């Protein structure tokens, strides 16, 4: 049966199956290329995909990523032509794979910024502009992506970038936040393609939180510079996260992110990592280059009112084992664990940080200190065997030098 005689749903399933078989849905770069092509097919024309999407990706990706994206883009365009994937089917394909597409875009944001909260806390207007534009157009996909054309008088130029006068937003800010918003010249001005994940309920919730943050004084937590062996650092509690601003999960993730960054780690929050069967979302994935090796840490944050039980631990083990890149350290940050869960975690190599209470904006500094001290203790513990080994080698080398000196003296 040719593709022309297949029912629409069968065409979609065939396309998805082909994308999965070619492993095109396992890389954020590949997913990005496919997603932008789908949106361009829906809002514009297939024949211009390589021109506009290709040029756009060339400006936004590294040369290696661009080459990877273009290989997939060209192959996807051929698949679309062969399967006769038109506007309606492109819309359905976006809807079916929406979580995959949203995950990829989210990965780019967190990869660039470390923490979404930190990255956009002073750029709320960017997301507000996108949300406002989405309410002023009916040219939308079922998932919520949209295309809007604005006349020339809505734009000016600032530092070589287009500038949306009404919203006081430069398109450089989209680039800084790693947002893939495509701008297309039109006879009367410019058209803007905005992927749905940038205006869905997650972003709306995030920007509402950040708006409150921007209206209050936010003090950045500083890492304790000296830690006594006899006692933990005691610092007056500082509400560096305003109450009711973030979800409880986000409060703890923000604190832990700041701790890892104080140790020089690059941090991804809610990172989507390649895994068997697709992707696994990790609360925090921290990495640091040590020599020629990349040291990685998996962190699960459970800012719950109740104890974490062993069923949660079983779930965490399964998620880690699905990852293609296994972490060097596995850490649980929780209010408290049940006794069976604690034993299971420690027996299976988890580093457990029990806070004793749920993290809030009011106790954020105390929580920061607890996490900081535990991680410092952990990293010192890891370094000690290496230092001991090095010390042994130095002593041995000194003995050898003495022997050589003695033999030379006899000659």
C-alpha positions as CSV (number, residue, x, y, z in Angstrom):
1,X,0.0,0.0,0.0
2,X,1.4,3.4,-1.0
3,X,1.5,6.3,1.4
4,X,-1.2,8.0,-0.7
5,X,-3.7,5.4,0.3
6,X,-2.9,5.2,4.0
7,X,-5.3,6.7,6.5
8,X,-4.0,9.9,8.2
9,X,-3.4,8.2,11.5
10,X,-1.5,5.4,9.8
11,X,0.7,8.0,8.1
12,X,1.4,9.7,11.4
13,X,2.3,6.3,13.0
14,X,4.6,5.4,10.1
15,X,6.4,8.7,10.3
16,X,6.8,8.4,14.1
17,X,8.0,4.8,13.7
18,X,10.5,5.9,11.1
19,X,11.8,8.7,13.3
20,X,12.2,6.3,16.2
21,X,13.9,3.6,14.2
22,X,16.5,6.2,12.9
23,X,17.0,7.4,16.5
24,X,16.0,10.9,15.5
25,X,14.0,11.3,18.7
26,X,17.0,10.6,21.1
27,X,18.9,13.8,20.5
28,X,17.7,17.3,21.4
29,X,19.5,18.7,18.3
30,X,17.8,16.3,16.0
31,X,14.4,16.8,17.7
32,X,14.8,20.6,17.3
33,X,15.4,20.3,13.6
34,X,12.4,18.1,13.1
35,X,10.2,20.3,15.2
36,X,11.1,23.5,13.5
37,X,10.5,21.8,10.1
38,X,7.1,20.7,11.2
39,X,6.1,24.2,12.3
40,X,7.4,25.6,9.0
41,X,5.4,23.1,7.0
42,X,2.3,24.1,8.9
43,X,2.7,27.8,8.8
44,X,4.6,28.3,5.5
45,X,5.6,25.9,2.7
46,X,7.6,22.7,2.5
47,X,9.9,23.9,-0.3
48,X,11.3,26.7,1.9
49,X,12.1,24.5,4.9
50,X,15.8,24.0,4.1
51,X,16.3,27.6,3.3
52,X,14.7,29.3,6.4
53,X,15.1,26.5,9.0
54,X,18.6,25.7,7.8
55,X,19.8,29.3,7.9
56,X,18.2,29.8,11.3
57,X,20.0,26.8,12.8
58,X,23.3,27.8,11.3
59,X,23.1,31.0,13.3
60,X,22.0,29.3,16.5
61,X,24.0,26.0,16.8
62,X,27.6,25.1,16.9
63,X,29.1,23.8,13.7
64,X,29.0,20.2,14.9
65,X,25.3,20.6,16.0
66,X,24.4,22.3,12.8
67,X,25.8,19.5,10.7
68,X,23.9,17.0,12.8
69,X,20.7,19.0,12.5
70,X,21.0,19.5,8.8
71,X,21.5,15.8,8.1
72,X,18.3,15.1,10.0
73,X,16.5,18.0,8.4
74,X,17.2,17.0,4.9
75,X,16.3,13.4,5.6
76,X,13.0,14.5,7.3
77,X,12.1,16.7,4.3
78,X,12.5,13.6,2.0
79,X,10.4,11.6,4.4
80,X,7.7,14.3,4.4
81,X,7.7,14.4,0.6
82,X,7.5,10.6,0.3
83,X,4.7,10.3,2.9
84,X,2.9,13.4,1.5
85,X,2.8,15.0,5.0
86,X,0.7,18.1,4.5
87,X,-0.4,20.9,6.8
88,X,-3.0,18.9,8.8
89,X,-0.7,15.9,9.3
90,X,2.1,18.2,10.4
91,X,-0.2,19.6,13.1
92,X,-1.1,16.1,14.2
93,X,2.5,15.1,14.3
94,X,3.3,18.0,16.6
95,X,0.4,17.1,18.9
96,X,1.4,13.4,19.1
97,X,5.1,14.2,19.9
98,X,4.5,17.4,21.9
99,X,6.1,16.1,25.1
100,X,9.2,15.1,23.1
101,X,9.4,18.5,21.5
102,X,8.8,20.4,24.7
103,X,11.5,18.3,26.4
104,X,14.1,19.1,23.8
105,X,13.4,22.9,23.9
106,X,13.5,22.7,27.7
107,X,16.9,20.9,27.5
108,X,18.4,23.7,25.4
109,X,17.3,26.3,28.0
110,X,18.7,24.4,31.0
111,X,21.8,23.4,29.2
112,X,22.6,27.1,28.4
113,X,21.5,28.6,31.7
114,X,21.9,25.9,34.4
115,X,18.6,27.0,36.0
116,X,15.6,28.4,34.2
117,X,14.7,30.5,37.3
118,X,18.2,32.0,37.4
119,X,18.3,32.6,33.6
120,X,15.1,34.4,33.1
121,X,14.6,36.1,36.4
122,X,15.5,39.5,34.9
123,X,13.9,38.7,31.5
124,X,10.2,38.1,32.4
125,X,9.2,40.6,29.7
126,X,10.5,38.1,27.0
127,X,8.0,35.5,28.0
128,X,5.3,38.0,28.6
129,X,5.8,39.3,25.1
130,X,5.3,35.8,23.7
131,X,2.2,35.2,25.7
132,X,0.8,38.5,24.6
133,X,1.5,37.8,21.0
134,X,-0.2,34.4,21.3
135,X,-3.4,36.0,22.3
136,X,-3.4,38.3,19.3
137,X,-3.4,35.7,16.5
138,X,-5.7,32.9,15.5
139,X,-3.1,31.2,13.3
140,X,-2.3,28.4,15.7
141,X,-1.7,24.7,15.8
142,X,-3.7,22.4,18.0
143,X,-0.8,22.2,20.4
144,X,-0.6,26.0,20.6
145,X,2.3,27.0,18.4
146,X,1.5,30.2,16.5
147,X,2.5,32.5,13.6
148,X,1.9,36.2,13.7
149,X,2.8,38.9,11.2
150,X,3.6,42.4,12.4
151,X,4.1,45.5,10.3
152,X,7.4,47.3,10.0
153,X,6.3,50.1,12.4
154,X,6.3,47.5,15.3
155,X,10.0,47.0,14.9
156,X,13.2,49.0,15.2
157,X,16.9,48.0,15.3
158,X,19.0,47.7,18.5
159,X,22.6,46.6,18.5
160,X,22.1,44.9,15.1
161,X,19.0,42.9,16.2
162,X,15.3,43.4,15.6
163,X,13.6,45.1,18.5
164,X,9.9,44.8,19.4
165,X,9.0,48.3,20.5
166,X,5.7,47.5,22.2
167,X,7.3,45.0,24.5
168,X,10.7,46.5,24.9
169,X,12.3,43.2,23.8
170,X,15.2,42.7,21.5
171,X,15.5,39.4,19.6
172,X,19.0,39.1,21.1
173,X,17.2,38.3,24.4
174,X,15.5,35.3,22.7
175,X,19.0,34.1,21.7
176,X,20.4,34.7,25.2
177,X,17.7,32.5,26.7
178,X,18.2,29.9,24.0
179,X,14.6,30.3,22.6
180,X,14.2,29.1,19.1
181,X,11.8,31.7,17.7
182,X,11.9,32.1,13.9
183,X,11.6,35.5,12.3
184,X,10.6,35.5,8.6
185,X,10.6,38.6,6.3
186,X,7.1,39.4,5.0
187,X,6.0,42.2,2.6
188,X,4.5,44.3,5.3
189,X,7.0,43.5,8.1
190,X,8.1,40.3,9.8
191,X,6.4,37.0,10.6
192,X,7.2,35.3,13.9
193,X,6.9,31.5,14.5
194,X,6.7,30.6,18.2
195,X,6.8,27.0,19.3
196,X,4.0,26.1,21.7
197,X,6.2,25.1,24.7
198,X,7.2,28.7,25.1
199,X,3.6,29.8,25.8
200,X,2.1,26.7,27.5
201,X,0.9,26.5,31.1
202,X,4.3,25.7,32.4
203,X,5.8,28.9,31.1
204,X,2.8,30.9,32.3
205,X,3.2,29.5,35.8
206,X,7.0,30.2,35.7
207,X,6.6,33.8,34.5
208,X,3.9,34.5,37.1
209,X,6.4,33.4,39.8
210,X,9.2,35.4,38.3
211,X,7.1,38.5,38.2
212,X,6.8,38.3,42.0
213,X,10.6,37.7,42.3
214,X,11.4,40.8,40.3
215,X,9.3,43.0,42.6
216,X,11.2,41.9,45.7
217,X,14.7,42.2,46.9
218,X,16.4,38.9,46.3
219,X,19.7,38.3,48.1
220,X,22.0,35.7,46.5
221,X,23.1,33.0,49.0
222,X,26.9,33.0,49.4
223,X,28.8,29.8,50.0
224,X,30.2,29.7,53.5
225,X,33.9,30.4,53.2
226,X,35.0,28.5,56.3
227,X,33.5,25.4,57.8
228,X,34.5,24.3,61.2
229,X,35.0,20.6,61.8
230,X,33.3,20.9,65.2
231,X,30.1,22.6,64.0
232,X,28.3,23.6,60.9
233,X,28.3,27.2,59.8
234,X,25.5,29.0,61.5
235,X,24.1,31.9,59.6
236,X,21.0,34.0,60.1
237,X,18.2,32.7,58.0
238,X,17.8,34.8,54.8
239,X,14.7,34.6,52.7
240,X,16.4,34.7,49.3
241,X,13.4,33.0,47.8
242,X,10.2,35.0,48.4
243,X,7.4,33.0,50.0
244,X,4.8,31.5,47.7
245,X,6.9,32.5,44.6
246,X,8.0,29.0,43.5
247,X,6.6,25.5,43.9
248,X,8.2,23.7,46.8
249,X,10.1,21.5,44.4
250,X,11.5,24.5,42.6
251,X,12.7,26.1,45.9
252,X,14.8,23.0,46.8
253,X,16.1,22.6,43.2
254,X,17.2,26.3,43.2
255,X,19.0,25.9,46.5
256,X,20.8,22.7,45.4
257,X,21.7,24.3,42.1
258,X,23.4,27.2,43.9
259,X,25.4,24.9,46.0
260,X,26.7,22.9,43.1
261,X,27.5,26.1,41.2
262,X,29.5,27.3,44.2
263,X,31.7,24.2,43.8
264,X,32.3,25.0,40.1
265,X,29.8,22.6,38.6
266,X,27.7,23.2,35.5
267,X,24.1,22.5,36.4
268,X,21.1,21.4,34.4
269,X,17.7,21.6,36.1
270,X,14.9,19.2,35.0
271,X,17.3,17.9,32.4
272,X,16.0,15.5,29.8
273,X,18.8,12.9,29.4
274,X,19.0,10.2,26.6
275,X,17.8,6.9,27.9
276,X,16.6,3.6,26.7
277,X,13.2,4.2,25.2
278,X,13.6,7.9,24.9
279,X,14.4,10.4,27.7
280,X,14.5,10.4,31.5
281,X,13.9,13.7,33.3
282,X,16.4,14.3,36.1
283,X,15.8,16.9,38.8
284,X,19.4,18.1,38.7
285,X,22.3,16.9,36.6
286,X,25.6,18.4,37.6
287,X,28.9,18.0,35.7
288,X,32.4,19.2,36.1
289,X,35.5,18.7,34.0
290,X,38.3,17.2,36.0
291,X,41.4,16.8,33.8
292,X,40.3,15.0,30.7
293,X,37.3,13.4,32.4
294,X,33.7,14.7,33.0
295,X,32.5,14.0,36.5
296,X,28.7,13.8,36.7
297,X,26.2,13.8,39.5
298,X,22.6,12.7,39.5
299,X,20.5,14.5,42.1
300,X,16.9,13.8,43.1
301,X,15.1,16.4,45.1
302,X,12.0,15.4,47.1
303,X,10.7,18.5,49.0
304,X,7.8,16.6,50.5
305,X,5.9,16.9,53.8
306,X,6.1,13.1,54.3
307,X,8.9,10.6,54.5
308,X,10.3,9.2,51.2
309,X,9.6,5.5,51.2
310,X,11.4,2.6,49.5
311,X,9.0,2.6,46.5
312,X,10.4,5.9,45.5
313,X,13.9,4.5,45.8
314,X,13.0,1.6,43.5
315,X,11.7,4.1,41.0
316,X,14.9,6.1,41.2
317,X,17.1,3.0,40.6
318,X,15.1,2.2,37.5
319,X,15.4,5.7,36.1
320,X,19.2,5.7,36.6
321,X,19.6,2.3,35.0
322,X,17.8,3.5,31.9
323,X,20.3,6.3,31.4
324,X,22.9,5.8,28.7
325,X,25.4,7.9,30.7
326,X,25.5,6.6,34.3
327,X,26.4,9.2,36.9
328,X,29.5,9.0,39.1
329,X,27.5,10.1,42.1
330,X,23.9,9.6,43.0
331,X,22.4,12.0,45.6
332,X,19.0,12.2,47.3
333,X,18.0,15.5,49.0
334,X,14.9,15.0,51.1
335,X,13.1,16.1,54.2
336,X,13.4,12.6,55.6
337,X,13.5,8.9,54.6
338,X,11.7,6.0,56.1
339,X,14.1,3.5,57.8
340,X,13.8,0.9,55.0
341,X,14.3,3.5,52.3
342,X,17.4,4.9,54.1
343,X,19.0,1.5,54.4
344,X,18.1,0.7,50.7
345,X,19.6,4.0,49.5
346,X,22.8,3.7,51.5
347,X,23.3,0.0,50.6
348,X,23.0,0.9,46.9
349,X,25.5,3.8,46.9
350,X,23.2,6.8,47.2
351,X,24.5,9.8,49.2
352,X,21.6,10.8,51.3
353,X,21.0,14.4,52.5
354,X,18.2,14.6,55.0
355,X,17.2,18.2,55.8
356,X,14.9,17.5,58.8
357,X,12.3,19.9,57.4
358,X,10.7,20.9,54.1
359,X,12.7,23.6,52.3
360,X,10.9,27.0,52.2
361,X,11.8,30.6,51.5
362,X,12.2,31.2,55.2
363,X,14.7,28.4,56.0
364,X,16.5,28.5,52.6
365,X,19.8,29.6,54.1
366,X,19.8,26.8,56.7
367,X,19.0,24.3,53.9
368,X,21.8,25.7,51.8
369,X,24.3,25.2,54.6
370,X,23.2,21.6,55.2
371,X,23.6,20.7,51.6
372,X,26.8,22.6,51.2
373,X,28.4,21.0,54.3
374,X,27.4,17.5,53.2
375,X,28.7,18.0,49.7
376,X,32.0,19.4,50.9
377,X,32.4,16.4,53.2
378,X,31.6,14.1,50.3
379,X,34.1,15.8,47.9
380,X,36.8,15.8,50.5
381,X,36.1,12.1,51.2
382,X,36.5,11.4,47.5
383,X,39.7,13.4,47.3
384,X,41.4,11.8,50.4
385,X,42.3,8.4,48.8
386,X,43.8,10.2,45.8
387,X,45.9,12.5,48.1
388,X,47.0,9.5,50.2
389,X,48.0,7.6,47.1
390,X,49.9,10.6,45.8
391,X,51.6,11.0,49.2
392,X,52.7,7.4,49.1
393,X,54.1,7.8,45.6
394,X,56.0,11.0,46.7
395,X,57.6,9.1,49.6
396,X,58.6,6.2,47.4
397,X,60.1,8.6,44.9
398,X,62.0,10.4,47.6
399,X,63.5,7.0,48.7
400,X,64.5,6.2,45.1
401,X,66.2,9.6,44.8
402,X,68.1,9.0,48.0
403,X,69.3,5.6,46.7
404,X,70.4,7.1,43.4
405,X,72.3,9.8,45.3
406,X,74.0,7.2,47.6
407,X,75.1,5.1,44.5
408,X,76.4,8.3,42.8
409,X,78.3,9.2,45.9
410,X,80.0,5.8,45.9
411,X,81.1,6.1,42.3
